[in-house]
Amino acid sequence: MNTDILEGKWEQVKGEMQKKWGKLTNDDLDVIKGNSKILAGKLQEHYGLTKEDAEKEIENFNHKD
């Protein structure tokens, strides 16, 4: 999912993201606002993931349907 689509669905998916990645705070979600690059950085920060692993996590999340 590209950033535009993620941003468009942000209100719908941010609760699901917080369930999946419980270390993301409401403040983190307010900063992310659907931006996948910022989300990847927050996942790296909170979970110690590499950039590539964080991007894979996001990609897997986006294609869970």
PyMOL Python script that loads the backbone (N, CA, C, O; Angstrom):
from pymol import cmd

cmd.read_pdbstr("""\
ATOM      1  N   MET A   1       0.850  -1.168   0.000  1.00  0.00           N
ATOM      2  CA  MET A   1       0.000   0.000   0.000  1.00  0.00           C
ATOM      3  C   MET A   1       0.894   1.228   0.000  1.00  0.00           C
ATOM      4  O   MET A   1       1.798   1.352   0.826  1.00  0.00           O
ATOM      5  N   ASN A   2       0.635   2.130  -0.928  1.00  0.00           N
ATOM      6  CA  ASN A   2       1.474   3.315  -0.939  1.00  0.00           C
ATOM      7  C   ASN A   2       1.025   4.308   0.122  1.00  0.00           C
ATOM      8  O   ASN A   2      -0.025   4.140   0.742  1.00  0.00           O
ATOM      9  N   THR A   3       1.814   5.322   0.319  1.00  0.00           N
ATOM     10  CA  THR A   3       1.562   6.280   1.397  1.00  0.00           C
ATOM     11  C   THR A   3       0.225   6.974   1.226  1.00  0.00           C
ATOM     12  O   THR A   3      -0.470   7.201   2.216  1.00  0.00           O
ATOM     13  N   ASP A   4      -0.164   7.323  -0.006  1.00  0.00           N
ATOM     14  CA  ASP A   4      -1.440   8.009  -0.218  1.00  0.00           C
ATOM     15  C   ASP A   4      -2.608   7.161   0.251  1.00  0.00           C
ATOM     16  O   ASP A   4      -3.533   7.671   0.884  1.00  0.00           O
ATOM     17  N   ILE A   5      -2.573   5.875  -0.054  1.00  0.00           N
ATOM     18  CA  ILE A   5      -3.647   4.983   0.359  1.00  0.00           C
ATOM     19  C   ILE A   5      -3.639   4.825   1.868  1.00  0.00           C
ATOM     20  O   ILE A   5      -4.697   4.871   2.496  1.00  0.00           O
ATOM     21  N   LEU A   6      -2.466   4.639   2.463  1.00  0.00           N
ATOM     22  CA  LEU A   6      -2.366   4.501   3.907  1.00  0.00           C
ATOM     23  C   LEU A   6      -2.901   5.755   4.590  1.00  0.00           C
ATOM     24  O   LEU A   6      -3.634   5.658   5.574  1.00  0.00           O
ATOM     25  N   GLU A   7      -2.544   6.921   4.082  1.00  0.00           N
ATOM     26  CA  GLU A   7      -3.034   8.167   4.662  1.00  0.00           C
ATOM     27  C   GLU A   7      -4.544   8.272   4.523  1.00  0.00           C
ATOM     28  O   GLU A   7      -5.212   8.757   5.436  1.00  0.00           O
ATOM     29  N   GLY A   8      -5.093   7.829   3.402  1.00  0.00           N
ATOM     30  CA  GLY A   8      -6.527   7.895   3.168  1.00  0.00           C
ATOM     31  C   GLY A   8      -7.313   6.999   4.107  1.00  0.00           C
ATOM     32  O   GLY A   8      -8.444   7.324   4.468  1.00  0.00           O
ATOM     33  N   LYS A   9      -6.745   5.899   4.500  1.00  0.00           N
ATOM     34  CA  LYS A   9      -7.402   4.953   5.388  1.00  0.00           C
ATOM     35  C   LYS A   9      -6.948   5.098   6.840  1.00  0.00           C
ATOM     36  O   LYS A   9      -7.265   4.250   7.674  1.00  0.00           O
ATOM     37  N   TRP A  10      -6.221   6.150   7.143  1.00  0.00           N
ATOM     38  CA  TRP A  10      -5.570   6.278   8.438  1.00  0.00           C
ATOM     39  C   TRP A  10      -6.532   6.115   9.605  1.00  0.00           C
ATOM     40  O   TRP A  10      -6.258   5.348  10.528  1.00  0.00           O
ATOM     41  N   GLU A  11      -7.636   6.813   9.576  1.00  0.00           N
ATOM     42  CA  GLU A  11      -8.579   6.746  10.692  1.00  0.00           C
ATOM     43  C   GLU A  11      -9.109   5.326  10.878  1.00  0.00           C
ATOM     44  O   GLU A  11      -9.400   4.916  12.001  1.00  0.00           O
ATOM     45  N   GLN A  12      -9.234   4.585   9.796  1.00  0.00           N
ATOM     46  CA  GLN A  12      -9.744   3.218   9.864  1.00  0.00           C
ATOM     47  C   GLN A  12      -8.714   2.238  10.398  1.00  0.00           C
ATOM     48  O   GLN A  12      -9.077   1.283  11.085  1.00  0.00           O
ATOM     49  N   VAL A  13      -7.446   2.448  10.101  1.00  0.00           N
ATOM     50  CA  VAL A  13      -6.442   1.433  10.430  1.00  0.00           C
ATOM     51  C   VAL A  13      -5.590   1.721  11.662  1.00  0.00           C
ATOM     52  O   VAL A  13      -4.891   0.830  12.147  1.00  0.00           O
ATOM     53  N   LYS A  14      -5.636   2.938  12.172  1.00  0.00           N
ATOM     54  CA  LYS A  14      -4.720   3.234  13.278  1.00  0.00           C
ATOM     55  C   LYS A  14      -5.036   2.407  14.517  1.00  0.00           C
ATOM     56  O   LYS A  14      -4.121   2.054  15.261  1.00  0.00           O
ATOM     57  N   GLY A  15      -6.290   2.093  14.757  1.00  0.00           N
ATOM     58  CA  GLY A  15      -6.635   1.227  15.885  1.00  0.00           C
ATOM     59  C   GLY A  15      -6.107  -0.180  15.692  1.00  0.00           C
ATOM     60  O   GLY A  15      -5.629  -0.808  16.637  1.00  0.00           O
ATOM     61  N   GLU A  16      -6.193  -0.677  14.463  1.00  0.00           N
ATOM     62  CA  GLU A  16      -5.655  -2.002  14.147  1.00  0.00           C
ATOM     63  C   GLU A  16      -4.143  -2.028  14.317  1.00  0.00           C
ATOM     64  O   GLU A  16      -3.581  -3.023  14.773  1.00  0.00           O
ATOM     65  N   MET A  17      -3.488  -0.935  13.949  1.00  0.00           N
ATOM     66  CA  MET A  17      -2.035  -0.857  14.103  1.00  0.00           C
ATOM     67  C   MET A  17      -1.646  -0.883  15.572  1.00  0.00           C
ATOM     68  O   MET A  17      -0.665  -1.523  15.951  1.00  0.00           O
ATOM     69  N   GLN A  18      -2.411  -0.189  16.393  1.00  0.00           N
ATOM     70  CA  GLN A  18      -2.082  -0.162  17.811  1.00  0.00           C
ATOM     71  C   GLN A  18      -2.295  -1.543  18.437  1.00  0.00           C
ATOM     72  O   GLN A  18      -1.585  -1.916  19.370  1.00  0.00           O
ATOM     73  N   LYS A  19      -3.266  -2.299  17.930  1.00  0.00           N
ATOM     74  CA  LYS A  19      -3.450  -3.672  18.410  1.00  0.00           C
ATOM     75  C   LYS A  19      -2.259  -4.539  18.008  1.00  0.00           C
ATOM     76  O   LYS A  19      -1.750  -5.315  18.816  1.00  0.00           O
ATOM     77  N   LYS A  20      -1.817  -4.402  16.754  1.00  0.00           N
ATOM     78  CA  LYS A  20      -0.701  -5.222  16.259  1.00  0.00           C
ATOM     79  C   LYS A  20       0.615  -4.814  16.906  1.00  0.00           C
ATOM     80  O   LYS A  20       1.395  -5.661  17.341  1.00  0.00           O
ATOM     81  N   TRP A  21       0.851  -3.517  16.966  1.00  0.00           N
ATOM     82  CA  TRP A  21       2.096  -2.994  17.520  1.00  0.00           C
ATOM     83  C   TRP A  21       1.765  -2.197  18.774  1.00  0.00           C
ATOM     84  O   TRP A  21       1.706  -0.968  18.738  1.00  0.00           O
ATOM     85  N   GLY A  22       1.552  -2.893  19.873  1.00  0.00           N
ATOM     86  CA  GLY A  22       1.092  -2.300  21.116  1.00  0.00           C
ATOM     87  C   GLY A  22       2.008  -1.254  21.718  1.00  0.00           C
ATOM     88  O   GLY A  22       1.586  -0.469  22.567  1.00  0.00           O
ATOM     89  N   LYS A  23       3.257  -1.238  21.284  1.00  0.00           N
ATOM     90  CA  LYS A  23       4.182  -0.233  21.816  1.00  0.00           C
ATOM     91  C   LYS A  23       3.987   1.137  21.177  1.00  0.00           C
ATOM     92  O   LYS A  23       4.551   2.123  21.651  1.00  0.00           O
ATOM     93  N   LEU A  24       3.194   1.212  20.103  1.00  0.00           N
ATOM     94  CA  LEU A  24       2.907   2.505  19.491  1.00  0.00           C
ATOM     95  C   LEU A  24       1.926   3.254  20.388  1.00  0.00           C
ATOM     96  O   LEU A  24       0.858   2.738  20.720  1.00  0.00           O
ATOM     97  N   THR A  25       2.288   4.450  20.770  1.00  0.00           N
ATOM     98  CA  THR A  25       1.429   5.260  21.627  1.00  0.00           C
ATOM     99  C   THR A  25       0.475   6.101  20.772  1.00  0.00           C
ATOM    100  O   THR A  25       0.634   6.194  19.555  1.00  0.00           O
ATOM    101  N   ASN A  26      -0.500   6.699  21.416  1.00  0.00           N
ATOM    102  CA  ASN A  26      -1.387   7.623  20.702  1.00  0.00           C
ATOM    103  C   ASN A  26      -0.593   8.795  20.132  1.00  0.00           C
ATOM    104  O   ASN A  26      -0.894   9.286  19.044  1.00  0.00           O
ATOM    105  N   ASP A  27       0.413   9.237  20.865  1.00  0.00           N
ATOM    106  CA  ASP A  27       1.270  10.315  20.360  1.00  0.00           C
ATOM    107  C   ASP A  27       2.013   9.870  19.103  1.00  0.00           C
ATOM    108  O   ASP A  27       2.140  10.638  18.149  1.00  0.00           O
ATOM    109  N   ASP A  28       2.512   8.610  19.102  1.00  0.00           N
ATOM    110  CA  ASP A  28       3.176   8.081  17.907  1.00  0.00           C
ATOM    111  C   ASP A  28       2.220   8.109  16.726  1.00  0.00           C
ATOM    112  O   ASP A  28       2.584   8.542  15.633  1.00  0.00           O
ATOM    113  N   LEU A  29       0.998   7.646  16.949  1.00  0.00           N
ATOM    114  CA  LEU A  29       0.013   7.588  15.870  1.00  0.00           C
ATOM    115  C   LEU A  29      -0.338   8.982  15.363  1.00  0.00           C
ATOM    116  O   LEU A  29      -0.578   9.165  14.169  1.00  0.00           O
ATOM    117  N   ASP A  30      -0.370   9.956  16.253  1.00  0.00           N
ATOM    118  CA  ASP A  30      -0.623  11.336  15.837  1.00  0.00           C
ATOM    119  C   ASP A  30       0.504  11.866  14.966  1.00  0.00           C
ATOM    120  O   ASP A  30       0.264  12.626  14.028  1.00  0.00           O
ATOM    121  N   VAL A  31       1.735  11.467  15.272  1.00  0.00           N
ATOM    122  CA  VAL A  31       2.895  11.897  14.483  1.00  0.00           C
ATOM    123  C   VAL A  31       2.919  11.167  13.135  1.00  0.00           C
ATOM    124  O   VAL A  31       3.214  11.775  12.107  1.00  0.00           O
ATOM    125  N   ILE A  32       2.613   9.881  13.138  1.00  0.00           N
ATOM    126  CA  ILE A  32       2.675   9.060  11.925  1.00  0.00           C
ATOM    127  C   ILE A  32       1.672   9.531  10.885  1.00  0.00           C
ATOM    128  O   ILE A  32       2.025   9.694   9.717  1.00  0.00           O
ATOM    129  N   LYS A  33       0.434   9.751  11.287  1.00  0.00           N
ATOM    130  CA  LYS A  33      -0.642  10.231  10.399  1.00  0.00           C
ATOM    131  C   LYS A  33      -0.646   9.545   9.045  1.00  0.00           C
ATOM    132  O   LYS A  33      -0.870  10.195   8.024  1.00  0.00           O
ATOM    133  N   GLY A  34      -0.405   8.254   9.021  1.00  0.00           N
ATOM    134  CA  GLY A  34      -0.481   7.499   7.780  1.00  0.00           C
ATOM    135  C   GLY A  34       0.789   7.470   6.951  1.00  0.00           C
ATOM    136  O   GLY A  34       0.807   6.859   5.882  1.00  0.00           O
ATOM    137  N   ASN A  35       1.844   8.109   7.410  1.00  0.00           N
ATOM    138  CA  ASN A  35       3.092   8.140   6.649  1.00  0.00           C
ATOM    139  C   ASN A  35       3.885   6.869   6.941  1.00  0.00           C
ATOM    140  O   ASN A  35       4.352   6.666   8.062  1.00  0.00           O
ATOM    141  N   SER A  36       4.034   6.023   5.935  1.00  0.00           N
ATOM    142  CA  SER A  36       4.677   4.720   6.137  1.00  0.00           C
ATOM    143  C   SER A  36       6.146   4.847   6.521  1.00  0.00           C
ATOM    144  O   SER A  36       6.671   3.984   7.225  1.00  0.00           O
ATOM    145  N   LYS A  37       6.818   5.898   6.075  1.00  0.00           N
ATOM    146  CA  LYS A  37       8.228   6.076   6.450  1.00  0.00           C
ATOM    147  C   LYS A  37       8.360   6.407   7.930  1.00  0.00           C
ATOM    148  O   LYS A  37       9.259   5.909   8.608  1.00  0.00           O
ATOM    149  N   ILE A  38       7.465   7.243   8.423  1.00  0.00           N
ATOM    150  CA  ILE A  38       7.498   7.566   9.854  1.00  0.00           C
ATOM    151  C   ILE A  38       7.106   6.338  10.665  1.00  0.00           C
ATOM    152  O   ILE A  38       7.698   6.068  11.711  1.00  0.00           O
ATOM    153  N   LEU A  39       6.108   5.591  10.187  1.00  0.00           N
ATOM    154  CA  LEU A  39       5.709   4.350  10.855  1.00  0.00           C
ATOM    155  C   LEU A  39       6.881   3.388  10.939  1.00  0.00           C
ATOM    156  O   LEU A  39       7.122   2.797  11.992  1.00  0.00           O
ATOM    157  N   ALA A  40       7.608   3.222   9.849  1.00  0.00           N
ATOM    158  CA  ALA A  40       8.774   2.333   9.847  1.00  0.00           C
ATOM    159  C   ALA A  40       9.793   2.789  10.885  1.00  0.00           C
ATOM    160  O   ALA A  40      10.370   1.965  11.595  1.00  0.00           O
ATOM    161  N   GLY A  41      10.014   4.092  10.975  1.00  0.00           N
ATOM    162  CA  GLY A  41      10.951   4.616  11.962  1.00  0.00           C
ATOM    163  C   GLY A  41      10.495   4.338  13.384  1.00  0.00           C
ATOM    164  O   GLY A  41      11.307   3.996  14.244  1.00  0.00           O
ATOM    165  N   LYS A  42       9.210   4.482  13.633  1.00  0.00           N
ATOM    166  CA  LYS A  42       8.674   4.204  14.975  1.00  0.00           C
ATOM    167  C   LYS A  42       8.791   2.721  15.310  1.00  0.00           C
ATOM    168  O   LYS A  42       9.082   2.366  16.452  1.00  0.00           O
ATOM    169  N   LEU A  43       8.566   1.850  14.322  1.00  0.00           N
ATOM    170  CA  LEU A  43       8.720   0.412  14.563  1.00  0.00           C
ATOM    171  C   LEU A  43      10.178   0.074  14.858  1.00  0.00           C
ATOM    172  O   LEU A  43      10.467  -0.757  15.719  1.00  0.00           O
ATOM    173  N   GLN A  44      11.089   0.719  14.143  1.00  0.00           N
ATOM    174  CA  GLN A  44      12.508   0.519  14.416  1.00  0.00           C
ATOM    175  C   GLN A  44      12.834   0.965  15.843  1.00  0.00           C
ATOM    176  O   GLN A  44      13.537   0.269  16.576  1.00  0.00           O
ATOM    177  N   GLU A  45      12.325   2.111  16.218  1.00  0.00           N
ATOM    178  CA  GLU A  45      12.608   2.686  17.531  1.00  0.00           C
ATOM    179  C   GLU A  45      12.052   1.815  18.661  1.00  0.00           C
ATOM    180  O   GLU A  45      12.750   1.542  19.638  1.00  0.00           O
ATOM    181  N   HIS A  46      10.801   1.380  18.528  1.00  0.00           N
ATOM    182  CA  HIS A  46      10.143   0.646  19.608  1.00  0.00           C
ATOM    183  C   HIS A  46      10.474  -0.845  19.649  1.00  0.00           C
ATOM    184  O   HIS A  46      10.481  -1.455  20.718  1.00  0.00           O
ATOM    185  N   TYR A  47      10.747  -1.423  18.488  1.00  0.00           N
ATOM    186  CA  TYR A  47      10.941  -2.868  18.421  1.00  0.00           C
ATOM    187  C   TYR A  47      12.350  -3.291  18.025  1.00  0.00           C
ATOM    188  O   TYR A  47      12.638  -4.487  17.984  1.00  0.00           O
ATOM    189  N   GLY A  48      13.229  -2.344  17.736  1.00  0.00           N
ATOM    190  CA  GLY A  48      14.598  -2.672  17.379  1.00  0.00           C
ATOM    191  C   GLY A  48      14.723  -3.372  16.035  1.00  0.00           C
ATOM    192  O   GLY A  48      15.655  -4.148  15.823  1.00  0.00           O
ATOM    193  N   LEU A  49      13.791  -3.104  15.127  1.00  0.00           N
ATOM    194  CA  LEU A  49      13.817  -3.723  13.806  1.00  0.00           C
ATOM    195  C   LEU A  49      14.781  -2.988  12.885  1.00  0.00           C
ATOM    196  O   LEU A  49      15.074  -1.809  13.082  1.00  0.00           O
ATOM    197  N   THR A  50      15.265  -3.699  11.884  1.00  0.00           N
ATOM    198  CA  THR A  50      16.016  -3.030  10.827  1.00  0.00           C
ATOM    199  C   THR A  50      15.013  -2.289   9.946  1.00  0.00           C
ATOM    200  O   THR A  50      13.811  -2.548  10.010  1.00  0.00           O
ATOM    201  N   LYS A  51      15.503  -1.382   9.141  1.00  0.00           N
ATOM    202  CA  LYS A  51      14.636  -0.648   8.219  1.00  0.00           C
ATOM    203  C   LYS A  51      13.889  -1.622   7.317  1.00  0.00           C
ATOM    204  O   LYS A  51      12.687  -1.477   7.094  1.00  0.00           O
ATOM    205  N   GLU A  52      14.603  -2.610   6.804  1.00  0.00           N
ATOM    206  CA  GLU A  52      14.003  -3.591   5.898  1.00  0.00           C
ATOM    207  C   GLU A  52      12.923  -4.410   6.597  1.00  0.00           C
ATOM    208  O   GLU A  52      11.860  -4.652   6.026  1.00  0.00           O
ATOM    209  N   ASP A  53      13.191  -4.836   7.831  1.00  0.00           N
ATOM    210  CA  ASP A  53      12.207  -5.617   8.579  1.00  0.00           C
ATOM    211  C   ASP A  53      10.973  -4.782   8.910  1.00  0.00           C
ATOM    212  O   ASP A  53       9.850  -5.282   8.845  1.00  0.00           O
ATOM    213  N   ALA A  54      11.173  -3.527   9.260  1.00  0.00           N
ATOM    214  CA  ALA A  54      10.050  -2.642   9.546  1.00  0.00           C
ATOM    215  C   ALA A  54       9.191  -2.463   8.297  1.00  0.00           C
ATOM    216  O   ALA A  54       7.963  -2.492   8.372  1.00  0.00           O
ATOM    217  N   GLU A  55       9.838  -2.278   7.154  1.00  0.00           N
ATOM    218  CA  GLU A  55       9.098  -2.122   5.899  1.00  0.00           C
ATOM    219  C   GLU A  55       8.336  -3.398   5.551  1.00  0.00           C
ATOM    220  O   GLU A  55       7.218  -3.323   5.042  1.00  0.00           O
ATOM    221  N   LYS A  56       8.921  -4.571   5.818  1.00  0.00           N
ATOM    222  CA  LYS A  56       8.231  -5.845   5.581  1.00  0.00           C
ATOM    223  C   LYS A  56       7.021  -5.977   6.498  1.00  0.00           C
ATOM    224  O   LYS A  56       5.960  -6.427   6.066  1.00  0.00           O
ATOM    225  N   GLU A  57       7.173  -5.589   7.756  1.00  0.00           N
ATOM    226  CA  GLU A  57       6.052  -5.626   8.709  1.00  0.00           C
ATOM    227  C   GLU A  57       4.890  -4.778   8.190  1.00  0.00           C
ATOM    228  O   GLU A  57       3.737  -5.210   8.227  1.00  0.00           O
ATOM    229  N   ILE A  58       5.192  -3.590   7.715  1.00  0.00           N
ATOM    230  CA  ILE A  58       4.161  -2.683   7.204  1.00  0.00           C
ATOM    231  C   ILE A  58       3.518  -3.278   5.958  1.00  0.00           C
ATOM    232  O   ILE A  58       2.296  -3.253   5.812  1.00  0.00           O
ATOM    233  N   GLU A  59       4.337  -3.809   5.070  1.00  0.00           N
ATOM    234  CA  GLU A  59       3.809  -4.423   3.845  1.00  0.00           C
ATOM    235  C   GLU A  59       2.892  -5.596   4.177  1.00  0.00           C
ATOM    236  O   GLU A  59       1.825  -5.738   3.580  1.00  0.00           O
ATOM    237  N   ASN A  60       3.297  -6.432   5.121  1.00  0.00           N
ATOM    238  CA  ASN A  60       2.465  -7.564   5.532  1.00  0.00           C
ATOM    239  C   ASN A  60       1.164  -7.082   6.155  1.00  0.00           C
ATOM    240  O   ASN A  60       0.106  -7.662   5.908  1.00  0.00           O
ATOM    241  N   PHE A  61       1.230  -6.041   6.953  1.00  0.00           N
ATOM    242  CA  PHE A  61       0.038  -5.467   7.572  1.00  0.00           C
ATOM    243  C   PHE A  61      -0.909  -4.947   6.506  1.00  0.00           C
ATOM    244  O   PHE A  61      -2.120  -5.149   6.595  1.00  0.00           O
ATOM    245  N   ASN A  62      -0.367  -4.281   5.504  1.00  0.00           N
ATOM    246  CA  ASN A  62      -1.185  -3.677   4.453  1.00  0.00           C
ATOM    247  C   ASN A  62      -1.845  -4.722   3.551  1.00  0.00           C
ATOM    248  O   ASN A  62      -2.856  -4.435   2.910  1.00  0.00           O
ATOM    249  N   HIS A  63      -1.289  -5.910   3.499  1.00  0.00           N
ATOM    250  CA  HIS A  63      -1.838  -6.951   2.619  1.00  0.00           C
ATOM    251  C   HIS A  63      -2.479  -8.084   3.400  1.00  0.00           C
ATOM    252  O   HIS A  63      -2.553  -9.211   2.910  1.00  0.00           O
ATOM    253  N   LYS A  64      -2.930  -7.807   4.580  1.00  0.00           N
ATOM    254  CA  LYS A  64      -3.526  -8.856   5.414  1.00  0.00           C
ATOM    255  C   LYS A  64      -4.909  -9.255   4.961  1.00  0.00           C
ATOM    256  O   LYS A  64      -5.407 -10.301   5.378  1.00  0.00           O
ATOM    257  N   ASP A  65      -5.546  -8.465   4.127  1.00  0.00           N
ATOM    258  CA  ASP A  65      -6.920  -8.742   3.676  1.00  0.00           C
ATOM    259  C   ASP A  65      -7.007 -10.007   2.867  1.00  0.00           C
ATOM    260  O   ASP A  65      -8.091 -10.378   2.415  1.00  0.00           O
TER     261      ASP A  65
END
""", "prot")
cmd.dss("prot")
cmd.show_as("cartoon", "prot")
cmd.util.cbc("prot")
cmd.orient("prot")
